[in-house]
Amino acid sequence: MRLHGTQVVNRQGHLEIGGCDTVELAKQFGTPLYIVDEAHIREICKEYHSCFVKGLDNTEVIYASKAFSTLAMCRIIEEEGLGLDVVSGGELYTALQADFSPEHIYFHGNNKSPEELSMAIKSGVGRIVIDNFREMSVLNDLAKELNQQVRVLLRITPGIEAHTHEYIQTGQIDSKFGFTLSNGTADRAFDLALASSNLEVKGLHAHIGSQIFELASFKNEVQIMIKYMADIYGRTNCLLEELNIGGGFGIYYTSGDEPAKISEYAKAVGDALEDGCKSHNFPRPKIIIEPGRSIVGTAGITLYTIGSIKEIPGVRKYVAVDGGMADNPRPSLYQARYEAILANRPQEAVSESVSVAGKCCESGDMLIWDIDLPKVTAGDLLALSATGAYNYSMSSNYNRLPRPAVILVKDGQADIIVRQETYSDLLRNDVLPDRLKR
């Protein structure tokens, strides 16, 4: 397993993260356990800030909180000088409860409810990204009722099929997101938004997918969007000031993943922006990017305890852990792949190939197929790497499993930032009708 951030093998021969021994963390907090490396998050935020905000003129970095959203995470992001991208009323509420400055919040989503839009207007978010015609109409009516002018971006589907899993492509023509560029829908949307009394169109937004390694995809996106902004100016004399190119920058999960450096990502965007503006004689707009996974993904690990072991001679050896698809649905959802090590014996030589099964009552609850590990025994601790993004966020109570705790580690200190759920928490919202009571 590739070690990230502050992860090291300590003198006790155990995996350590944030100066904390994972064996001791398992004893203190139990497993499954999400562990988040605060120093690593801050280091990546600083690199984004340096490469984009300082490295490129008039640029803003906003964290895509859908990757991992908690009160503590919102505080860290704001302390590091980044803005925030939210996609629901719940994420917006979390940010506001963390006292995140609303003017630095961008509100996304393809089916925002009137209640969510009203909440966004009243809280004074910086930008609302309009995704469809119904939303545009509802938002304008709400803004009129509240006597507000709302600053918006229009989400455009640019027609780019990024090389990633089909479930996390978002920029192709056949997408649930945004106004399609190629068939004239984007033009109609822009004209309607421009004519809406209580909407102030500041710019455009596009997002082409997630876990993207090819920088050419981002360059193509920037050039297409700059051309479209220039076309709008030529057609309507409206000079748009902002271009949000979304996120999607890939990270390392397993061997074969080759993410570029953040500095290379920034250079690709800057070069494409310069070329596009020069080619179309268009003034440079403000650029906004929305990294999520690439900020928190490699900062997280999930710690499990190995339980049952089943060997089928000549076929496969299964080792089961005390978690699975309830705390990490990504392998089942879109064949996500992970690396792992035995946290209590990370330096021991590998001696067998095993497949890591979850404990949910599903044959598809498999975390890793065919990984080489030392001889595995019940009670060993298994650490899955790069689980900081979309693991806690997508977790569930399937099979009535309580969600694990999330702890934040830094300089040898471990703090709970999400408490482990209890069985009583599972019943918190259950209601027993009177006719069924005894």
C-alpha positions as CSV (number, residue, x, y, z in Angstrom):
1,M,0.0,0.0,0.0
2,R,1.3,3.4,-0.9
3,L,1.6,5.6,2.3
4,H,0.2,9.1,2.1
5,G,0.6,12.3,4.1
6,T,1.8,11.5,7.7
7,Q,1.4,7.8,7.4
8,V,4.5,5.9,8.5
9,V,5.5,2.6,10.1
10,N,6.5,3.4,13.6
11,R,9.0,1.8,16.0
12,Q,6.4,-0.7,17.2
13,G,6.0,-1.9,13.6
14,H,2.5,-0.6,13.4
15,L,0.9,1.8,10.8
16,E,0.9,5.3,12.2
17,I,-1.1,8.3,10.9
18,G,-1.1,11.8,12.3
19,G,1.4,10.7,15.0
20,C,-1.2,8.1,16.2
21,D,-0.6,4.4,16.3
22,T,-3.5,2.7,14.5
23,V,-3.4,-0.3,16.8
24,E,-4.0,2.0,19.8
25,L,-6.7,3.9,17.9
26,A,-8.6,0.6,17.3
27,K,-8.4,-0.1,21.0
28,Q,-9.6,3.3,22.0
29,F,-12.3,3.9,19.4
30,G,-13.2,0.4,18.0
31,T,-13.6,-0.6,14.4
32,P,-14.7,0.0,11.7
33,L,-13.1,3.4,12.1
34,Y,-12.6,6.3,9.7
35,I,-9.3,8.1,10.4
36,V,-8.6,11.5,8.8
37,D,-5.2,13.1,8.6
38,E,-5.6,16.8,9.3
39,A,-2.1,17.8,8.4
40,H,-2.4,16.1,5.0
41,I,-5.6,18.0,4.2
42,R,-4.1,21.3,5.1
43,E,-1.0,20.5,3.1
44,I,-3.1,19.8,0.0
45,C,-5.2,23.0,0.5
46,K,-2.1,25.0,0.7
47,E,-0.8,23.5,-2.5
48,Y,-4.1,24.3,-4.3
49,H,-4.0,27.9,-2.9
50,S,-0.4,28.3,-4.0
51,C,-0.8,26.9,-7.5
52,F,-4.1,28.4,-8.4
53,V,-4.9,31.5,-6.2
54,K,-1.3,32.7,-6.1
55,G,-0.1,31.1,-9.3
56,L,-2.9,32.2,-11.5
57,D,-4.4,35.7,-11.5
58,N,-8.0,36.1,-10.3
59,T,-8.7,32.5,-9.3
60,E,-10.7,30.9,-6.5
61,V,-10.5,27.4,-5.1
62,I,-13.7,26.0,-3.5
63,Y,-13.9,22.6,-1.8
64,A,-16.5,20.2,-3.1
65,S,-18.0,19.2,0.3
66,K,-20.0,16.3,-1.1
67,A,-16.7,14.4,-0.8
68,F,-16.7,14.8,3.0
69,S,-18.8,17.2,4.9
70,T,-18.6,17.8,8.7
71,L,-18.4,20.8,10.9
72,A,-14.7,20.2,11.5
73,M,-14.0,19.8,7.8
74,C,-15.8,23.1,7.0
75,R,-13.7,24.9,9.7
76,I,-10.4,23.5,8.2
77,I,-11.4,24.5,4.7
78,E,-12.2,28.1,5.7
79,E,-9.0,28.4,7.8
80,E,-7.0,27.4,4.7
81,G,-8.6,30.2,2.6
82,L,-10.8,28.1,0.4
83,G,-14.5,28.5,-0.5
84,L,-17.1,25.8,-0.3
85,D,-19.3,23.9,-2.8
86,V,-22.6,22.5,-1.5
87,V,-25.2,20.4,-3.3
88,S,-28.0,20.2,-0.8
89,G,-29.8,21.9,2.0
90,G,-28.1,19.5,4.4
91,E,-24.6,20.4,3.2
92,L,-25.5,24.1,3.3
93,Y,-26.9,23.8,6.8
94,T,-23.7,22.1,7.9
95,A,-21.6,24.9,6.5
96,L,-23.7,27.6,8.1
97,Q,-23.6,25.8,11.5
98,A,-19.8,25.8,11.1
99,D,-20.0,29.6,10.7
100,F,-18.6,29.3,7.1
101,S,-18.9,32.7,5.4
102,P,-21.9,32.3,3.1
103,E,-20.5,34.7,0.5
104,H,-17.9,32.0,-0.2
105,I,-20.4,29.2,-0.7
106,Y,-21.5,28.0,-4.1
107,F,-24.8,26.1,-4.2
108,H,-25.1,23.3,-6.8
109,G,-27.6,20.5,-7.6
110,N,-29.8,19.3,-10.4
111,N,-33.0,19.2,-8.5
112,K,-32.9,21.9,-5.7
113,S,-36.2,22.2,-3.9
114,P,-37.9,25.5,-3.4
115,E,-37.1,25.2,0.3
116,E,-33.4,24.7,-0.4
117,L,-33.4,27.6,-2.8
118,S,-35.1,29.8,-0.3
119,M,-32.6,28.8,2.4
120,A,-29.8,29.7,0.0
121,I,-31.2,33.1,-0.8
122,K,-31.9,34.0,2.8
123,S,-28.5,32.8,4.0
124,G,-26.8,35.0,1.3
125,V,-24.7,32.3,-0.5
126,G,-22.2,33.8,-3.0
127,R,-23.5,31.9,-6.1
128,I,-26.3,29.6,-7.0
129,V,-25.5,27.4,-10.0
130,I,-28.7,27.0,-12.1
131,D,-29.0,23.6,-13.6
132,N,-32.4,23.6,-15.4
133,F,-35.3,25.7,-16.6
134,R,-37.7,24.9,-13.8
135,E,-35.1,25.8,-11.2
136,M,-34.4,29.1,-13.0
137,S,-38.1,30.0,-12.9
138,V,-38.6,29.0,-9.2
139,L,-35.4,30.8,-8.2
140,N,-36.4,34.0,-9.9
141,D,-39.9,33.9,-8.3
142,L,-38.5,33.3,-4.9
143,A,-35.9,36.1,-5.3
144,K,-38.7,38.4,-6.3
145,E,-40.8,37.5,-3.2
146,L,-37.8,38.1,-1.0
147,N,-36.8,41.3,-2.8
148,Q,-33.4,39.9,-3.6
149,Q,-31.1,40.0,-6.6
150,V,-29.4,36.6,-6.8
151,R,-26.0,36.1,-8.4
152,V,-26.0,32.9,-10.5
153,L,-23.9,30.8,-12.8
154,L,-25.5,28.6,-15.5
155,R,-24.3,25.0,-15.6
156,I,-23.4,24.1,-19.2
157,T,-23.0,20.5,-20.5
158,P,-20.1,21.0,-22.9
159,G,-20.1,17.6,-24.6
160,I,-16.8,16.2,-23.3
161,E,-16.6,12.5,-22.4
162,A,-13.8,12.4,-19.9
163,H,-11.9,9.1,-19.5
164,T,-13.4,7.8,-16.3
165,H,-16.1,5.5,-15.1
166,E,-19.4,6.1,-16.9
167,Y,-21.2,6.7,-13.5
168,I,-19.0,9.6,-12.7
169,Q,-18.9,11.2,-16.2
170,T,-20.9,14.4,-16.1
171,G,-19.8,16.5,-19.1
172,Q,-21.1,14.4,-22.0
173,I,-24.3,15.3,-23.9
174,D,-26.3,12.5,-22.4
175,S,-26.2,13.8,-18.8
176,K,-28.8,14.7,-16.2
177,F,-26.8,17.8,-15.5
178,G,-27.0,21.3,-17.0
179,F,-28.0,23.0,-20.2
180,T,-26.7,21.2,-23.4
181,L,-24.4,23.3,-25.5
182,S,-24.6,21.6,-28.8
183,N,-28.4,21.7,-29.4
184,G,-29.1,25.3,-28.5
185,T,-30.5,24.7,-25.1
186,A,-27.7,26.6,-23.4
187,D,-28.4,29.7,-25.6
188,R,-32.1,29.6,-24.6
189,A,-31.2,29.2,-21.0
190,F,-28.8,32.1,-21.1
191,D,-31.3,34.4,-22.8
192,L,-34.0,33.5,-20.3
193,A,-31.7,34.1,-17.4
194,L,-30.6,37.4,-18.8
195,A,-34.3,38.5,-19.0
196,S,-35.1,37.3,-15.5
197,S,-35.7,40.3,-13.3
198,N,-34.1,39.0,-10.1
199,L,-31.2,37.0,-11.5
200,E,-27.8,38.5,-12.1
201,V,-25.8,36.2,-14.4
202,K,-22.2,36.3,-13.4
203,G,-20.8,33.5,-15.5
204,L,-20.9,29.8,-16.5
205,H,-20.1,26.5,-14.8
206,A,-19.1,23.2,-16.3
207,H,-18.0,19.9,-14.8
208,I,-16.8,17.0,-16.9
209,G,-16.5,14.1,-14.4
210,S,-14.5,12.7,-11.5
211,Q,-11.2,10.9,-11.0
212,I,-9.8,12.3,-14.2
213,F,-6.1,11.9,-15.0
214,E,-5.8,13.3,-18.5
215,L,-5.1,17.1,-18.3
216,A,-6.1,17.4,-21.9
217,S,-9.7,16.9,-20.8
218,F,-9.5,20.0,-18.6
219,K,-7.8,22.0,-21.3
220,N,-10.4,21.1,-23.8
221,E,-13.1,22.1,-21.3
222,V,-11.6,25.5,-20.7
223,Q,-11.2,26.2,-24.5
224,I,-14.8,25.2,-25.3
225,M,-16.2,27.3,-22.5
226,I,-14.1,30.4,-23.4
227,K,-15.3,30.1,-27.0
228,Y,-18.9,29.9,-25.7
229,M,-18.4,32.9,-23.5
230,A,-17.1,34.8,-26.5
231,D,-20.0,33.7,-28.6
232,I,-22.4,35.0,-25.9
233,Y,-20.7,38.3,-25.9
234,G,-20.8,38.6,-29.7
235,R,-24.5,37.6,-29.7
236,T,-25.8,39.6,-26.7
237,N,-23.1,42.1,-25.8
238,C,-23.1,40.5,-22.3
239,L,-19.6,40.1,-21.0
240,L,-19.5,37.2,-18.5
241,E,-16.9,37.6,-15.7
242,E,-16.6,34.1,-14.2
243,L,-15.9,30.6,-15.4
244,N,-16.2,27.7,-13.0
245,I,-14.6,24.6,-14.5
246,G,-15.7,22.2,-11.7
247,G,-13.4,19.6,-10.2
248,G,-12.6,16.0,-11.1
249,F,-8.9,16.0,-10.6
250,G,-7.9,12.3,-10.0
251,I,-6.0,10.8,-7.1
252,Y,-4.0,7.6,-6.5
253,Y,-6.0,4.6,-5.3
254,T,-4.1,1.6,-6.7
255,S,-1.1,0.7,-8.9
256,G,-1.7,2.1,-12.4
257,D,-3.2,5.4,-11.2
258,E,-1.0,8.2,-12.3
259,P,-2.4,11.5,-11.2
260,A,-0.6,14.7,-12.3
261,K,0.8,17.2,-9.9
262,I,-1.5,20.0,-8.8
263,S,1.1,22.4,-10.3
264,E,0.7,20.7,-13.6
265,Y,-3.1,20.9,-13.4
266,A,-2.8,24.6,-12.7
267,K,-0.4,25.1,-15.6
268,A,-2.8,23.2,-18.0
269,V,-5.7,25.4,-17.0
270,G,-3.7,28.6,-17.2
271,D,-2.3,27.7,-20.7
272,A,-5.7,26.8,-22.0
273,L,-7.2,30.0,-20.6
274,E,-4.5,32.1,-22.2
275,D,-4.8,30.4,-25.5
276,G,-8.6,30.5,-25.5
277,C,-8.8,34.1,-24.6
278,K,-6.2,35.1,-27.2
279,S,-7.9,33.0,-29.9
280,H,-11.3,34.5,-29.3
281,N,-10.2,38.0,-28.3
282,F,-12.0,37.6,-25.0
283,P,-10.9,39.2,-21.6
284,R,-9.7,36.8,-19.0
285,P,-12.6,35.8,-16.7
286,K,-12.2,34.8,-13.0
287,I,-11.6,31.1,-12.8
288,I,-13.1,28.9,-10.1
289,I,-12.2,25.3,-9.5
290,E,-13.9,22.7,-7.2
291,P,-11.6,20.0,-5.9
292,G,-13.1,17.6,-3.5
293,R,-11.7,14.1,-3.7
294,S,-8.2,15.4,-4.4
295,I,-8.2,17.4,-1.1
296,V,-9.5,14.7,1.3
297,G,-9.3,11.4,-0.5
298,T,-5.7,10.3,0.4
299,A,-6.1,11.9,3.8
300,G,-8.4,9.2,5.0
301,I,-8.0,5.5,5.8
302,T,-10.6,3.1,7.2
303,L,-9.5,0.6,9.8
304,Y,-11.2,-2.8,10.1
305,T,-10.9,-5.9,12.3
306,I,-10.6,-9.2,10.4
307,G,-13.1,-11.8,11.6
308,S,-14.1,-15.0,9.7
309,I,-11.9,-16.6,7.1
310,K,-13.1,-19.0,4.4
311,E,-10.8,-20.8,2.1
312,I,-12.1,-22.6,-1.0
313,P,-9.2,-24.8,-2.2
314,G,-8.1,-24.1,-5.7
315,V,-10.6,-21.2,-5.9
316,R,-10.2,-18.3,-3.4
317,K,-9.6,-17.4,0.2
318,Y,-12.1,-14.9,1.7
319,V,-11.3,-12.8,4.8
320,A,-14.2,-10.9,6.2
321,V,-14.0,-7.6,8.0
322,D,-16.4,-5.9,10.4
323,G,-17.5,-3.3,7.9
324,G,-18.1,-3.3,4.1
325,M,-20.5,-1.7,1.7
326,A,-22.4,0.1,4.5
327,D,-19.4,2.2,5.3
328,N,-17.8,2.0,1.7
329,P,-20.3,1.4,-1.1
330,R,-17.9,2.5,-3.8
331,P,-16.6,-0.9,-4.9
332,S,-20.2,-2.2,-5.2
333,L,-21.4,1.0,-6.9
334,Y,-18.8,1.5,-9.5
335,Q,-16.1,-1.1,-9.1
336,A,-13.7,1.2,-7.2
337,R,-10.4,-0.4,-6.3
338,Y,-8.3,0.0,-3.1
339,E,-5.0,-0.9,-1.6
340,A,-4.7,-2.2,1.9
341,I,-2.2,-3.4,4.5
342,L,-2.3,-5.2,7.9
343,A,-2.0,-2.2,10.2
344,N,-0.6,-4.3,13.0
345,R,1.9,-6.1,10.8
346,P,2.6,-3.7,7.8
347,Q,6.2,-4.8,7.2
348,E,5.7,-8.5,7.3
349,A,6.3,-10.3,3.9
350,V,3.2,-11.1,1.9
351,S,2.5,-14.8,1.7
352,E,-1.0,-15.3,0.3
353,S,-3.6,-13.8,-1.9
354,V,-7.0,-13.1,-0.3
355,S,-10.2,-11.3,-1.1
356,V,-11.6,-8.9,1.4
357,A,-15.3,-9.4,2.1
358,G,-17.7,-7.1,3.9
359,K,-20.2,-8.3,6.5
360,C,-23.4,-7.2,4.7
361,C,-25.8,-9.9,3.5
362,E,-24.9,-9.4,-0.1
363,S,-22.6,-11.4,-2.4
364,G,-21.5,-8.2,-3.9
365,D,-20.3,-6.8,-0.6
366,M,-16.6,-7.1,-1.5
367,L,-14.1,-4.4,-0.7
368,I,-11.0,-5.9,-2.5
369,W,-10.6,-8.8,-4.8
370,D,-7.3,-10.8,-4.8
371,I,-4.9,-8.8,-2.7
372,D,-1.5,-10.1,-1.5
373,L,-1.1,-9.9,2.3
374,P,0.9,-11.6,5.0
375,K,-0.8,-14.7,6.5
376,V,-4.1,-13.3,7.8
377,T,-5.6,-14.3,11.1
378,A,-8.7,-13.3,12.9
379,G,-8.1,-10.2,15.0
380,D,-5.7,-8.6,12.5
381,L,-6.3,-5.0,11.7
382,L,-6.8,-4.1,8.0
383,A,-6.3,-0.5,6.8
384,L,-7.8,0.5,3.5
385,S,-6.1,3.5,2.0
386,A,-7.5,6.6,0.3
387,T,-10.9,6.4,1.8
388,G,-11.3,10.0,2.8
389,A,-13.6,10.9,-0.1
390,Y,-17.1,9.5,-0.6
391,N,-16.9,6.8,2.1
392,Y,-18.4,8.5,5.1
393,S,-20.5,10.7,2.8
394,M,-22.1,7.7,1.1
395,S,-22.3,5.4,4.1
396,S,-25.6,3.9,5.1
397,N,-27.3,1.8,7.8
398,Y,-27.8,-1.1,5.5
399,N,-28.4,-4.3,7.5
400,R,-29.0,-1.9,10.4
401,L,-25.3,-1.4,10.9
402,P,-24.4,1.7,12.9
403,R,-22.1,4.1,11.0
404,P,-18.5,4.2,12.3
405,A,-16.9,7.1,14.1
406,V,-14.7,9.6,12.3
407,I,-11.6,10.8,14.1
408,L,-9.3,13.6,13.1
409,V,-5.6,13.0,13.9
410,K,-2.8,15.5,14.1
411,D,0.5,15.7,16.0
412,G,-0.3,12.6,18.1
413,Q,-3.8,13.8,19.1
414,A,-7.0,12.1,18.0
415,D,-10.3,13.9,18.2
416,I,-13.8,12.5,17.4
417,I,-15.4,14.7,14.8
418,V,-18.3,12.3,14.1
419,R,-19.5,10.1,17.0
420,Q,-20.0,6.4,16.3
421,E,-23.6,5.5,16.0
422,T,-25.3,3.2,18.6
423,Y,-28.1,0.8,18.2
424,S,-30.4,3.3,19.8
425,D,-29.4,5.8,17.1
426,L,-30.8,3.4,14.5
427,L,-34.2,3.7,16.1
428,R,-34.1,7.5,16.6
429,N,-36.6,8.2,13.8
430,D,-38.6,5.0,14.1
431,V,-42.3,5.5,15.1
432,L,-44.5,2.7,16.3
433,P,-48.2,3.3,15.5
434,D,-50.6,3.0,18.5
435,R,-52.3,0.0,16.9
436,L,-49.0,-2.0,17.0
437,K,-48.1,-1.1,20.6
438,R,-48.2,-3.6,23.4
